[in-house]
Amino acid sequence: MNSLFKKAISGAAALGVAVAGLALGASSAYAADTDPTKGTITITDAKTTHNFSGWRLAKLTDITKDDGGTINGFQIDTINNRVTDIENAMKAVKLDDNGAISATGTKTLYTGYAADKNYFTAENSADNNPMGYLADVAFKDGNGTSMSETVDPWGGDSSTLRAFAQALSAQITANADKTFTADANNTPNNNVPQGLWLLKDTTATSDDTAKEETNSIPIITPTSFVGKTGWGTIAIKNTTPTIDKKLVDQQTDGTYKDNTKPDYAVGDTVTYELTSKIPTFTGYDIDPTLSTTSRKTRVFQIIDTADKSLTVADPVTSTDPVVSVKVGTTELKYDKDYTVSVKDYAGTDTKYTNGHVTTIDLAKYVNKFGSDTVDTSDDVTSVAKGIDEGATVTVIFQAKLNANAKISDSNSTDPLENWNRDDLRYSNKPDSVSDAHKVPGKEVPVYAYKFSIHKTDKAGTKLPGAQFVIKAGADTSNNGQYLGTYTNTATDKSGWKYEKTKPTACTAAQITNNTCTTAGVFVSDSNGNIAVEGLDSGTYEVEEIAPPAGYTTANPLKFTFTIEATADTTNVDGHKTIERVALNLPQNVDERVTKDATDGKTLNIWNAKNITELPKTGGAGLVLIIAAGAMFIAAGGLFALRARRKA
C-alpha cells in the first residue's frame, strides 16, 4: 500500500477519466462506513461485441460523502505491482517547457512527478503513488480543470490524458487482471474490484468482414461507486465505416442521378459513385510526413476493382479515372489531398482475372500532410479545415466498357454480368495505426447485348450482299447516331464508334469484291447473316440502303425494333440488375420482317425479287409505285400527242 503518499482529493479537484470524470461535490463530508470492494464497469455505444483486457491501476480509499450521500472526497492508492508500468509510461510522454505534449520536448510526465514529494520517494518504489499524481496534477487543463471526455474524447489527440493512456497501453501488454465485454445491449461487467482500470480493446477483426467497428482507443475509467452517478460507465467512441457503390448518370447541370438501366454499349463510359465515411480518428496517431516506418500513418483508401471488360485510364490527370473526390461538400484536390494509382489485379477471384485495381488514397487528407513544415504550399485541405470525421466521402469514378465484355443474347433469361466492386481499407486499431482493416463493399454489374439479321428471298434462299444502316434511338445511350465501326482486335478493344450522318451504300463492285469498308454499312455475308453486338437496351432503326444484286430497289425497307431489358424490382436505383432481355418488333412492322421463332434473337428479313412480290396488304408502297408508273405513261402519251399536232 502507498500509505505515505495517499492524498485526499476533494472540492474542485477531479479525476479526468471516464465519460464525466470523477468530478467531486460539496466540501462538507463524513466518512463512509466502509470502502466498497466491488463495482461494475459498463461500456456503452458498441454496435457489435467488443472484447477488452483490463488492468487495475489504483483503488479508492477513505471515501467521504456529503449529507446527501454523494461522494465528495477520497484517496487514490496506486496498486503496488503497477507502479513501475505507470512510471515507465509517464517517461514516454514528452512535454515542452510549458507542460504541453510535444514530440520534441525535453521533459516528460515523469519529470514533474519525480519532483513532487507528495507522491514520489524513489524510482520504482512500491510506496510511490503515480496515479494520485496524475489525477491531482497532470490530468488538468491550463485552468486547473480536470479533463473530461464528454465533448472532446480523451481531450483530443494532444491531451496529457490521451497521451498517457496510449503510452500505458503500449507498456502493459500481458497478464490482464480481468476481461471485459461491450455489446449492443450495454450489458454491465459485474464483480469488478473497485478503483481505476485501464481497458484495452482486443477485439479481433478480419478482412472481408463488413460492418466491423473500429477498435476503441485505450480507456482509463473508474468502477461504479454508490454515491456517484456516472462512474463506471464509459461510452466508447468508434465507428463502423461502410463502403457503397452505385451506377449514376451525369445530368446536363453536372450533377449525378442514380442509374435505372445498367446496360451500356461497348465503348460507352460507365460512371460509378463510391461512398464511405471518414472514421473517428480521435486517439489515433497521425503522421503528416506519411512515413512508411513510423507506424503512425493513418490509412484511408477506397479501392475499385474492375474486371477485364472495363478499361480504366491511367491516372494522368485528376479526371483519369477519378472525376472528383468530396468530403462532405468540400471537393478535395488531386495529388494534394489524395492520390490515385491503377494496378493489375493480382487476387484469386477468377471474375477479376486480367482486371485492374484502382486505389483512391486519402492518406494526405487524414494525416494532414504538410502540416509539419513552415512551408504551407503543400498543406492539404484538412490542415486548414480539420479532418471532417463522420462526413461522407463521395468519389465519382469512370471506366469504359470494352470489347472484352460478356455480351448477352437479346432473348436471355440469365444475362451475363460484367463486374466491378469496391472495398475500403482504413485504420481501425489505435495501437497499430498502419495496420489497416478491409471492409468489402458492393459488386455492381453492367450488361450489353447482341442481335442478328438473317437475309433471304421470299422463298427462304440466303442472300449475301444486302446493305443496311442501324440508327440508335432516343432511349439508348447514343441517341440519333448511326452505328459505325466496332473494333475488337488483340490490341484494341475500344468497341463502337458512331456516325452522325447516314452512311452511303457501297458500290456493286465493292460488294462483289468484298471490299466494302464504309463505316456504318452492314453487309449480309454468304449465309445472309449480319451479327451486331455490344449494344445497350432501347429502340433501334434498321434501314436497307441497297438490296442484293438482282433484287428490286422499290419500296426500300425501314423498321424499328427494341431490345427490352427488365430490371429487378428489389434493388434501388443505382444497384439494379437485369433479370431478362427480349427482342421485340412493333405490331405494325413491315411483313418482310419477323423475329425468328426458334432463337428469339434474330430478325429474319426477306427481299422482293420484283414489285409483284412486294407486300400488298397494308403496304402503300406498291400502290404508289403503280400510280407513279401510270403518271409516266400518261406523260409519255401527252408528249406524243403534242408532237403529232405540232407536225
C-alpha positions as CSV (number, residue, x, y, z in Angstrom):
1,M,0.0,0.0,0.0
2,N,1.2,3.5,-0.8
3,S,0.1,4.8,2.6
4,L,2.7,7.6,2.8
5,F,1.5,9.2,-0.3
6,K,-2.2,8.9,-0.4
7,K,-3.8,12.3,-0.6
8,A,-7.4,13.2,-0.2
9,I,-8.8,14.7,-3.3
10,S,-12.0,16.8,-2.9
11,G,-13.7,20.1,-3.6
12,A,-12.7,21.4,-7.1
13,A,-10.3,18.6,-7.8
14,A,-11.4,15.8,-10.1
15,L,-10.0,12.7,-11.9
16,G,-10.3,13.3,-15.6
17,V,-11.2,9.8,-16.7
18,A,-14.4,8.1,-17.9
19,V,-17.3,9.9,-19.6
20,A,-17.9,12.6,-16.9
21,G,-14.7,12.3,-15.0
22,L,-14.6,11.8,-11.2
23,A,-16.0,15.2,-10.6
24,L,-16.5,15.8,-6.9
25,G,-19.1,17.7,-5.0
26,A,-19.6,19.6,-1.8
27,S,-16.8,20.3,0.8
28,S,-18.7,19.1,3.9
29,A,-18.1,15.4,4.4
30,Y,-18.5,12.4,6.6
31,A,-16.6,9.1,6.4
32,A,-18.4,6.2,4.7
33,D,-18.9,3.2,6.9
34,T,-16.5,1.1,4.8
35,D,-14.9,1.4,1.5
36,P,-16.6,-0.8,-1.1
37,T,-14.6,-3.7,-2.6
38,K,-16.6,-4.3,-5.8
39,G,-18.2,-2.3,-8.5
40,T,-19.3,-2.5,-12.2
41,I,-18.0,-1.2,-15.5
42,T,-20.4,-0.7,-18.3
43,I,-19.1,0.0,-21.8
44,T,-21.8,1.6,-23.9
45,D,-22.4,2.6,-27.6
46,A,-20.9,-0.6,-29.0
47,K,-22.8,-1.7,-32.1
48,T,-21.1,-5.1,-32.2
49,T,-19.5,-7.1,-29.5
50,H,-16.0,-5.9,-28.3
51,N,-13.6,-7.7,-26.0
52,F,-11.4,-5.8,-23.6
53,S,-8.4,-6.7,-21.4
54,G,-8.3,-4.8,-18.2
55,W,-5.5,-3.9,-15.7
56,R,-6.3,-2.5,-12.3
57,L,-4.3,0.7,-11.7
58,A,-5.5,2.0,-8.4
59,K,-8.1,1.7,-5.7
60,L,-10.1,4.4,-3.9
61,T,-9.8,4.6,-0.1
62,D,-11.1,6.8,2.7
63,I,-14.2,7.7,0.8
64,T,-16.3,10.5,2.2
65,K,-19.8,11.7,1.4
66,D,-21.9,14.8,1.9
67,D,-25.1,14.9,3.8
68,G,-27.0,13.7,0.7
69,G,-24.8,10.6,0.4
70,T,-22.8,11.9,-2.6
71,I,-19.1,11.1,-2.7
72,N,-17.1,14.3,-2.2
73,G,-13.7,13.0,-1.2
74,F,-11.4,10.0,-1.5
75,Q,-7.8,8.9,-1.6
76,I,-6.2,7.2,-4.6
77,D,-3.9,4.3,-3.8
78,T,-1.8,3.0,-6.8
79,I,-1.7,-0.8,-7.0
80,N,1.8,-1.7,-6.0
81,N,2.6,-4.0,-8.9
82,R,1.5,-1.4,-11.4
83,V,3.8,1.4,-10.2
84,T,6.7,0.5,-12.5
85,D,4.5,0.2,-15.6
86,I,2.8,3.5,-14.9
87,E,6.1,5.3,-14.2
88,N,7.6,3.9,-17.5
89,A,4.5,5.2,-19.4
90,M,5.0,8.6,-17.8
91,K,8.6,8.7,-19.0
92,A,7.3,8.1,-22.6
93,V,5.1,11.1,-22.6
94,K,7.2,14.1,-23.7
95,L,6.4,17.7,-22.7
96,D,7.6,21.1,-23.7
97,D,8.7,23.7,-21.1
98,N,5.0,24.8,-20.7
99,G,3.9,21.2,-19.9
100,A,2.2,20.7,-23.2
101,I,2.5,17.4,-25.2
102,S,5.5,17.8,-27.6
103,A,7.3,15.1,-29.7
104,T,10.5,17.1,-29.3
105,G,10.0,18.1,-25.7
106,T,12.9,17.7,-23.3
107,K,10.7,17.0,-20.3
108,T,8.3,14.2,-19.6
109,L,5.3,13.5,-17.3
110,Y,7.8,11.7,-15.0
111,T,9.9,14.9,-14.6
112,G,7.3,16.8,-12.5
113,Y,6.1,13.7,-10.8
114,A,9.6,12.7,-9.6
115,A,10.0,16.2,-8.1
116,D,6.7,16.0,-6.1
117,K,7.4,14.5,-2.7
118,N,3.7,14.1,-2.0
119,Y,3.7,11.2,-4.5
120,F,7.3,10.1,-5.1
121,T,10.0,8.7,-2.9
122,A,12.3,6.8,-5.2
123,E,12.1,5.3,-8.7
124,N,10.0,2.2,-8.9
125,S,9.3,2.3,-5.2
126,A,6.1,0.5,-4.1
127,D,5.5,3.5,-1.9
128,N,5.1,5.8,-4.9
129,N,1.6,6.9,-5.9
130,P,1.8,7.9,-9.6
131,M,-2.0,7.6,-10.2
132,G,-2.6,10.0,-7.4
133,Y,-0.2,12.5,-9.0
134,L,-1.8,12.1,-12.4
135,A,-5.3,12.6,-11.1
136,D,-4.4,15.5,-8.9
137,V,-1.9,17.3,-11.1
138,A,-1.3,16.1,-14.6
139,F,-4.8,15.5,-15.9
140,K,-5.8,19.1,-15.7
141,D,-6.1,21.8,-18.4
142,G,-4.4,25.2,-18.3
143,N,-7.1,26.5,-15.9
144,G,-6.6,23.6,-13.4
145,T,-9.9,22.0,-14.6
146,S,-9.9,18.2,-14.9
147,M,-10.1,16.8,-18.4
148,S,-13.4,15.5,-19.5
149,E,-14.4,13.2,-22.3
150,T,-18.0,14.4,-22.7
151,V,-17.2,16.9,-25.5
152,D,-13.8,16.0,-26.9
153,P,-13.0,12.4,-26.2
154,W,-9.6,12.0,-24.4
155,G,-9.1,15.7,-24.7
156,G,-8.2,15.4,-28.3
157,D,-5.1,13.9,-29.9
158,S,-2.6,16.0,-27.9
159,S,-4.0,15.9,-24.4
160,T,-2.0,14.6,-21.5
161,L,-4.7,12.1,-20.6
162,R,-4.8,10.7,-24.2
163,A,-1.0,10.5,-24.5
164,F,-0.6,8.8,-21.1
165,A,-3.4,6.3,-21.9
166,Q,-1.7,5.4,-25.2
167,A,1.7,5.1,-23.6
168,L,0.4,2.9,-20.8
169,S,-1.4,0.7,-23.3
170,A,1.9,0.2,-25.1
171,Q,3.6,-0.5,-21.7
172,I,1.2,-3.1,-20.4
173,T,0.6,-5.8,-22.9
174,A,0.1,-9.1,-20.9
175,N,-1.3,-10.7,-17.8
176,A,-4.6,-8.8,-17.7
177,D,-6.3,-8.7,-14.3
178,K,-9.7,-9.2,-15.9
179,T,-11.5,-9.4,-19.2
180,F,-14.5,-7.2,-20.2
181,T,-17.0,-7.1,-22.9
182,A,-19.1,-4.5,-24.6
183,D,-22.2,-5.2,-26.6
184,A,-25.2,-3.6,-28.2
185,N,-27.3,-4.2,-25.1
186,N,-24.9,-2.2,-22.8
187,T,-24.5,-5.2,-20.5
188,P,-22.6,-4.3,-17.4
189,N,-19.4,-6.2,-16.3
190,N,-20.1,-7.2,-12.7
191,N,-17.9,-8.0,-9.7
192,V,-15.1,-5.7,-10.7
193,P,-12.6,-4.9,-7.9
194,Q,-13.2,-1.2,-7.3
195,G,-10.9,1.5,-8.4
196,L,-9.3,2.8,-11.6
197,W,-8.8,0.5,-14.6
198,L,-7.0,0.6,-17.9
199,L,-9.1,-1.1,-20.6
200,K,-7.6,-2.1,-24.0
201,D,-9.8,-3.2,-26.9
202,T,-8.6,-6.6,-28.0
203,T,-11.4,-7.4,-30.4
204,A,-10.1,-9.4,-33.4
205,T,-11.1,-8.1,-36.8
206,S,-10.8,-10.0,-40.1
207,D,-10.5,-8.7,-43.6
208,D,-13.5,-9.1,-45.9
209,T,-15.9,-8.8,-43.0
210,A,-18.4,-6.0,-43.4
211,K,-19.6,-3.7,-40.7
212,E,-16.9,-4.4,-38.1
213,E,-16.3,-1.4,-35.9
214,T,-13.1,0.4,-35.3
215,N,-11.4,-0.7,-32.1
216,S,-11.7,1.7,-29.2
217,I,-8.8,3.8,-28.0
218,P,-7.4,2.8,-24.6
219,I,-9.7,3.7,-21.7
220,I,-8.9,4.7,-18.2
221,T,-12.1,4.6,-16.1
222,P,-13.3,4.1,-12.5
223,T,-15.7,1.4,-11.5
224,S,-19.1,2.3,-10.3
225,F,-19.5,3.6,-6.7
226,V,-22.6,4.1,-4.6
227,G,-22.9,7.8,-4.2
228,K,-21.6,8.9,-7.6
229,T,-23.7,8.8,-10.7
230,G,-21.9,8.2,-13.9
231,W,-18.8,6.5,-12.5
232,G,-18.3,3.0,-14.0
233,T,-20.0,3.9,-17.3
234,I,-17.9,4.7,-20.4
235,A,-19.1,5.3,-23.9
236,I,-16.6,4.1,-26.5
237,K,-16.2,6.3,-29.5
238,N,-15.8,4.2,-32.6
239,T,-17.3,4.0,-36.0
240,T,-18.5,1.3,-38.3
241,P,-17.3,2.5,-41.7
242,T,-19.1,1.0,-44.7
243,I,-18.4,1.3,-48.4
244,D,-21.1,1.6,-51.1
245,K,-21.0,1.7,-54.9
246,K,-23.7,2.5,-57.4
247,L,-24.1,3.4,-61.0
248,V,-25.0,7.0,-61.8
249,D,-25.7,9.1,-64.9
250,Q,-24.5,12.6,-65.3
251,Q,-27.1,15.3,-65.9
252,T,-26.9,18.4,-68.0
253,D,-26.3,20.5,-65.0
254,G,-23.3,18.4,-64.0
255,T,-25.0,16.6,-61.1
256,Y,-25.4,12.8,-61.0
257,K,-28.6,10.8,-60.8
258,D,-28.9,7.1,-59.8
259,N,-29.0,4.9,-62.8
260,T,-32.1,2.9,-63.7
261,K,-30.8,0.9,-66.7
262,P,-27.5,-0.8,-66.0
263,D,-26.6,-1.6,-69.6
264,Y,-24.2,0.1,-71.9
265,A,-22.9,-0.1,-75.5
266,V,-19.4,-1.3,-75.8
267,G,-17.3,1.9,-75.9
268,D,-19.6,3.8,-73.6
269,T,-18.3,5.4,-70.4
270,V,-19.7,3.8,-67.2
271,T,-19.9,6.2,-64.2
272,Y,-19.9,4.9,-60.6
273,E,-20.4,6.7,-57.3
274,L,-18.4,5.3,-54.4
275,T,-19.3,6.5,-50.9
276,S,-17.9,5.9,-47.4
277,K,-17.4,8.0,-44.3
278,I,-14.3,9.4,-42.6
279,P,-13.9,7.3,-39.4
280,T,-13.5,8.8,-36.0
281,F,-9.7,9.1,-35.7
282,T,-9.7,10.7,-32.2
283,G,-7.0,8.9,-30.2
284,Y,-5.2,7.6,-33.3
285,D,-1.6,8.5,-34.0
286,I,-1.0,10.8,-37.0
287,D,2.0,11.3,-39.3
288,P,1.9,14.3,-41.6
289,T,5.1,13.1,-43.3
290,L,3.4,9.9,-44.4
291,S,6.4,7.9,-43.1
292,T,6.3,4.2,-44.1
293,T,8.3,3.3,-41.0
294,S,6.8,5.3,-38.2
295,R,3.7,3.1,-38.0
296,K,1.8,6.2,-37.1
297,T,0.5,6.9,-40.7
298,R,-3.3,6.7,-40.8
299,V,-4.8,4.7,-43.6
300,F,-8.0,5.5,-45.6
301,Q,-8.3,4.0,-49.0
302,I,-11.2,3.5,-51.3
303,I,-10.4,0.6,-53.7
304,D,-12.2,-0.1,-57.0
305,T,-11.7,-3.5,-58.7
306,A,-12.9,-3.8,-62.3
307,D,-12.9,-7.0,-64.4
308,K,-11.3,-7.0,-67.8
309,S,-14.4,-5.8,-69.6
310,L,-13.8,-2.3,-68.1
311,T,-10.9,-0.1,-69.3
312,V,-9.5,2.1,-66.5
313,A,-7.5,5.0,-67.7
314,D,-4.0,5.7,-66.2
315,P,-4.2,8.4,-63.5
316,V,-2.5,11.1,-65.6
317,T,-4.9,13.9,-64.5
318,S,-7.4,14.5,-61.8
319,T,-10.1,13.2,-64.2
320,D,-8.4,9.9,-65.1
321,P,-10.1,7.8,-63.9
322,V,-11.4,9.7,-60.9
323,V,-13.6,12.6,-61.8
324,S,-13.9,14.1,-58.3
325,V,-13.5,13.3,-54.6
326,K,-15.5,15.2,-51.9
327,V,-15.6,15.1,-48.1
328,G,-19.0,16.4,-47.2
329,T,-19.4,19.3,-49.6
330,T,-15.7,20.1,-49.9
331,E,-14.0,19.0,-53.1
332,L,-10.5,17.7,-52.5
333,K,-7.6,18.3,-54.8
334,Y,-6.0,15.6,-56.8
335,D,-2.4,14.9,-55.8
336,K,-2.7,17.3,-52.9
337,D,-5.4,15.8,-50.7
338,Y,-5.5,12.4,-52.4
339,T,-3.7,10.2,-54.9
340,V,-4.8,7.6,-57.5
341,S,-3.0,4.5,-58.6
342,V,-4.0,1.7,-61.0
343,K,-2.5,-1.8,-60.9
344,D,-3.2,-5.1,-62.5
345,Y,-5.5,-7.4,-60.4
346,A,-3.4,-10.0,-58.6
347,G,-6.1,-11.7,-56.5
348,T,-7.7,-15.1,-56.7
349,D,-11.3,-14.2,-57.6
350,T,-11.5,-15.5,-61.2
351,K,-14.2,-13.0,-62.1
352,Y,-11.5,-10.3,-62.0
353,T,-8.6,-12.1,-63.7
354,N,-6.8,-9.7,-66.0
355,G,-8.8,-6.8,-64.4
356,H,-7.5,-3.7,-62.7
357,V,-7.4,-2.3,-59.2
358,T,-7.7,1.5,-58.7
359,T,-6.8,2.9,-55.2
360,I,-8.1,6.3,-54.2
361,D,-5.8,7.1,-51.3
362,L,-6.8,9.8,-48.8
363,A,-3.7,9.4,-46.6
364,K,-2.7,13.0,-47.2
365,Y,-6.1,14.2,-46.0
366,V,-6.4,12.1,-42.9
367,N,-2.8,12.7,-41.9
368,K,-2.9,16.5,-42.5
369,F,0.0,16.2,-44.9
370,G,2.4,19.2,-44.9
371,S,1.3,20.5,-41.5
372,D,4.7,19.6,-40.0
373,T,6.6,22.3,-42.1
374,V,6.7,26.1,-42.2
375,D,6.0,25.9,-45.9
376,T,2.2,25.9,-46.4
377,S,2.2,25.4,-50.2
378,D,1.8,21.7,-49.8
379,D,-0.6,21.8,-47.0
380,V,-3.8,19.7,-47.6
381,T,-7.4,20.9,-47.1
382,S,-7.6,19.2,-43.7
383,V,-4.8,21.4,-42.3
384,A,-7.0,24.5,-42.6
385,K,-10.4,22.9,-42.2
386,G,-9.7,19.9,-40.0
387,I,-10.5,16.3,-40.6
388,D,-14.2,16.1,-41.1
389,E,-14.8,13.0,-39.0
390,G,-18.1,11.3,-39.9
391,A,-18.5,13.2,-43.2
392,T,-19.5,11.3,-46.3
393,V,-16.7,10.7,-48.8
394,T,-18.0,10.7,-52.4
395,V,-15.9,9.5,-55.3
396,I,-17.0,9.8,-58.9
397,F,-15.2,7.1,-60.9
398,Q,-15.3,6.2,-64.6
399,A,-14.3,3.3,-66.8
400,K,-15.1,2.4,-70.4
401,L,-16.9,-0.8,-71.3
402,N,-14.6,-2.6,-73.8
403,A,-14.9,-5.5,-76.2
404,N,-13.8,-8.0,-73.6
405,A,-17.3,-7.6,-72.2
406,K,-19.6,-10.6,-71.9
407,I,-22.4,-10.0,-74.3
408,S,-25.9,-11.3,-73.6
409,D,-28.2,-12.6,-76.3
410,S,-31.2,-10.4,-76.8
411,N,-33.5,-13.2,-75.7
412,S,-31.7,-14.1,-72.5
413,T,-33.3,-15.1,-69.2
414,D,-29.9,-15.2,-67.5
415,P,-27.9,-12.1,-68.7
416,L,-24.2,-12.1,-68.4
417,E,-22.6,-9.7,-65.9
418,N,-19.5,-7.5,-66.3
419,W,-18.3,-6.9,-62.8
420,N,-17.0,-4.1,-60.7
421,R,-16.6,-3.9,-56.9
422,D,-15.3,-1.6,-54.2
423,D,-13.6,-2.1,-50.9
424,L,-12.5,0.2,-48.0
425,R,-9.2,0.0,-46.1
426,Y,-8.8,2.1,-43.0
427,S,-7.0,2.2,-39.7
428,N,-9.2,0.6,-37.1
429,K,-6.7,-0.1,-34.3
430,P,-5.4,2.9,-32.4
431,D,-2.4,1.0,-31.1
432,S,-1.4,-0.1,-34.6
433,V,-2.5,2.7,-36.9
434,S,-0.7,1.5,-40.0
435,D,-2.4,-1.9,-39.8
436,A,-5.5,-1.4,-41.9
437,H,-8.7,-3.4,-41.9
438,K,-10.5,-4.1,-45.2
439,V,-14.3,-3.8,-45.5
440,P,-15.9,-5.3,-48.6
441,G,-18.4,-3.1,-50.5
442,K,-20.8,-4.0,-53.3
443,E,-20.4,-5.7,-56.6
444,V,-22.2,-3.8,-59.3
445,P,-22.7,-5.5,-62.7
446,V,-23.3,-3.9,-66.1
447,Y,-24.6,-5.5,-69.3
448,A,-24.5,-5.4,-73.1
449,Y,-26.5,-7.2,-75.8
450,K,-26.4,-8.6,-79.3
451,F,-28.8,-9.5,-82.1
452,S,-28.6,-10.8,-85.6
453,I,-30.1,-10.2,-89.1
454,H,-30.8,-13.1,-91.5
455,K,-31.4,-12.1,-95.1
456,T,-33.3,-14.3,-97.6
457,D,-35.5,-14.0,-100.6
458,K,-39.2,-14.7,-100.2
459,A,-38.7,-18.4,-100.7
460,G,-36.0,-18.6,-98.0
461,T,-32.9,-18.6,-100.1
462,K,-29.9,-17.0,-98.3
463,L,-28.9,-13.6,-99.7
464,P,-25.5,-12.1,-99.4
465,G,-24.7,-8.5,-100.3
466,A,-27.7,-6.7,-98.7
467,Q,-26.6,-3.4,-97.2
468,F,-28.1,-1.9,-94.0
469,V,-27.6,1.0,-91.7
470,I,-28.6,1.0,-88.0
471,K,-29.5,4.1,-86.0
472,A,-29.7,4.3,-82.2
473,G,-32.9,5.6,-80.8
474,A,-33.6,8.3,-78.1
475,D,-33.9,5.7,-75.4
476,T,-30.3,4.4,-76.0
477,S,-27.0,5.9,-74.9
478,N,-26.2,7.1,-78.4
479,N,-29.4,8.8,-79.4
480,G,-29.7,9.7,-83.1
481,Q,-26.3,8.3,-84.1
482,Y,-25.7,5.6,-86.6
483,L,-23.7,2.5,-85.5
484,G,-20.3,2.9,-87.2
485,T,-17.3,0.6,-86.7
486,Y,-16.9,-2.0,-84.0
487,T,-13.2,-2.5,-83.0
488,N,-12.3,-5.8,-81.3
489,T,-8.7,-6.7,-82.0
490,A,-5.9,-8.1,-79.9
491,T,-4.5,-4.6,-79.3
492,D,-7.7,-2.5,-79.5
493,K,-10.9,-3.3,-77.6
494,S,-12.5,0.1,-77.9
495,G,-15.8,-1.1,-79.3
496,W,-18.3,1.2,-81.1
497,K,-17.6,4.4,-82.9
498,Y,-20.6,6.3,-84.3
499,E,-21.6,8.2,-87.4
500,K,-23.6,11.4,-87.1
501,T,-24.9,11.2,-90.7
502,K,-26.4,8.3,-92.6
503,P,-23.6,6.2,-94.2
504,T,-23.7,5.8,-98.0
505,A,-24.1,2.4,-99.7
506,C,-21.0,0.7,-101.2
507,T,-20.8,0.2,-104.9
508,A,-21.8,-3.1,-106.6
509,A,-18.2,-3.8,-107.4
510,Q,-17.2,-3.3,-103.7
511,I,-19.9,-5.8,-102.7
512,T,-18.8,-8.3,-105.3
513,N,-15.1,-8.0,-104.4
514,N,-15.9,-8.0,-100.7
515,T,-14.1,-4.6,-100.3
516,C,-16.9,-2.6,-98.7
517,T,-15.3,-0.9,-95.7
518,T,-17.6,2.1,-95.3
519,A,-18.1,2.8,-91.6
520,G,-21.7,2.1,-90.6
521,V,-22.6,-0.1,-93.6
522,F,-23.6,-3.6,-92.6
523,V,-23.4,-6.2,-95.3
524,S,-25.0,-9.7,-95.2
525,D,-22.4,-12.4,-95.6
526,S,-22.5,-15.5,-97.8
527,N,-25.1,-17.1,-95.4
528,G,-27.2,-13.9,-95.4
529,N,-26.2,-13.1,-91.8
530,I,-25.2,-9.9,-90.0
531,A,-24.2,-10.1,-86.4
532,V,-24.4,-6.9,-84.2
533,E,-23.1,-7.0,-80.7
534,G,-22.2,-4.7,-77.8
535,L,-25.4,-2.7,-77.6
536,D,-27.4,-1.2,-74.7
537,S,-31.1,-1.7,-74.5
538,G,-33.5,0.6,-76.3
539,T,-35.0,1.2,-79.8
540,Y,-33.0,0.9,-83.0
541,E,-34.0,1.8,-86.6
542,V,-32.8,-0.6,-89.3
543,E,-32.8,0.7,-92.9
544,E,-31.9,-1.3,-96.0
545,I,-30.0,1.1,-98.2
546,A,-29.1,-1.3,-101.0
547,P,-30.6,-4.7,-101.8
548,P,-28.6,-7.7,-103.1
549,A,-27.8,-7.7,-106.8
550,G,-30.9,-8.6,-108.9
551,Y,-33.5,-7.6,-106.3
552,T,-35.8,-4.6,-106.5
553,T,-34.9,-1.3,-105.1
554,A,-38.6,-0.3,-105.0
555,N,-40.1,0.3,-101.6
556,P,-36.9,0.2,-99.5
557,L,-37.3,-1.4,-96.1
558,K,-37.1,0.7,-92.9
559,F,-38.3,-0.5,-89.5
560,T,-37.6,-0.3,-85.8
561,F,-37.1,-3.0,-83.1
562,T,-36.4,-2.9,-79.4
563,I,-34.0,-4.6,-77.1
564,E,-36.0,-4.7,-73.9
565,A,-34.2,-5.3,-70.6
566,T,-36.2,-6.0,-67.5
567,A,-34.5,-4.9,-64.3
568,D,-35.2,-6.4,-60.9
569,T,-37.7,-4.7,-58.6
570,T,-35.9,-5.4,-55.4
571,N,-32.8,-3.2,-55.5
572,V,-32.9,0.5,-55.5
573,D,-31.8,2.7,-58.5
574,G,-28.1,2.6,-58.9
575,H,-28.0,-1.1,-57.8
576,K,-30.3,-2.6,-60.3
577,T,-29.6,-5.9,-62.0
578,I,-31.1,-7.2,-65.3
579,E,-33.2,-10.3,-65.0
580,R,-34.2,-10.9,-68.6
581,V,-33.8,-9.5,-72.1
582,A,-36.2,-9.7,-75.1
583,L,-36.1,-8.7,-78.7
584,N,-39.4,-7.1,-79.8
585,L,-40.9,-5.8,-83.0
586,P,-43.8,-3.3,-83.2
587,Q,-47.2,-4.6,-84.1
588,N,-47.4,-2.8,-87.4
589,V,-43.9,-3.8,-88.6
590,D,-43.4,-4.5,-92.3
591,E,-44.4,-8.1,-93.1
592,R,-41.0,-8.7,-94.6
593,V,-39.6,-8.6,-91.1
594,T,-40.2,-11.3,-88.4
595,K,-38.5,-12.4,-85.2
596,D,-37.1,-15.9,-85.5
597,A,-39.5,-18.1,-83.7
598,T,-36.7,-20.6,-82.8
599,D,-34.0,-18.5,-81.3
600,G,-35.8,-15.3,-80.5
601,K,-32.7,-13.1,-81.1
602,T,-32.6,-13.0,-84.9
603,L,-34.5,-10.7,-87.3
604,N,-35.5,-12.6,-90.4
605,I,-35.8,-10.2,-93.4
606,W,-36.7,-11.2,-96.9
607,N,-36.2,-9.3,-100.1
608,A,-38.6,-8.9,-103.0
609,K,-37.3,-10.0,-106.4
610,N,-39.6,-7.6,-108.2
611,I,-42.5,-5.4,-107.4
612,T,-45.1,-8.2,-107.7
613,E,-43.5,-9.8,-104.6
614,L,-43.8,-6.6,-102.6
615,P,-46.3,-6.5,-99.7
616,K,-49.9,-5.9,-101.0
617,T,-51.7,-5.7,-97.7
618,G,-51.1,-2.7,-95.5
619,G,-48.3,-1.7,-97.9
620,A,-48.9,1.6,-99.7
621,G,-45.6,1.3,-101.4
622,L,-46.9,-0.8,-104.3
623,V,-49.9,1.5,-104.9
624,L,-47.5,4.4,-105.1
625,I,-45.2,2.6,-107.5
626,I,-48.2,1.7,-109.8
627,A,-49.5,5.2,-109.6
628,A,-46.1,6.6,-110.4
629,G,-45.9,4.3,-113.4
630,A,-49.2,5.4,-114.7
631,M,-48.2,9.0,-114.5
632,F,-45.1,8.3,-116.5
633,I,-47.2,6.5,-119.2
634,A,-49.7,9.4,-119.3
635,A,-47.0,11.9,-119.6
636,G,-45.5,10.0,-122.5
637,G,-48.8,9.8,-124.3
638,L,-49.4,13.5,-123.9
639,F,-46.0,14.3,-125.2
640,A,-46.6,12.1,-128.3
641,L,-50.0,13.8,-129.0
642,R,-48.5,17.3,-128.8
643,A,-45.7,16.2,-131.2
644,R,-48.2,15.0,-133.8
645,R,-50.2,18.2,-133.6
646,K,-47.1,20.3,-134.0
647,A,-46.1,18.4,-137.1
